[in-house]
Amino acid sequence: MVGPAALLSWNQVALPAGRAVPGLLAAVAEPTVTASPSRAVLEHLAMAGPLTIGEAAAHLDRAQSVISEIVSHLEEQGLLERESDPADRRRTLIWLTPAGHSALRQDRELRAGRRGLGVTPVRSR
């Protein structure tokens, strides 16, 4: 049987720690701004600037249809835009919007914070 002194210690130590755990878990469990494939497209656009879906697909070693689907999703979220290339109307260029740059910056900060906590993100298969 546990005596009153042990309960007092438990209440002084475990309860405050227990209150801190949800905040820590929220920081660790908070999803990144974008999923890995979307983040890869955003990262490449941030480095390379405007390019075609075919160019992005070649760089990322993915099918053009896959990159096109990701681009459509990111466009719906307002993270990138596409428009006909003024030099060649047959080509469509994609680039990051200010919201895309912001989302990428937030994602980087969140990931850096997780590394600072010593947390390795769980990768889905």
Summary of the structure (lengths in Angstrom):
residues: 125
radius of gyration: 22.3
end to end distance: 47.0
largest distance: 82.3
contacts: 308
relative contact order: 0.14
helix: 63%
strand: 14%
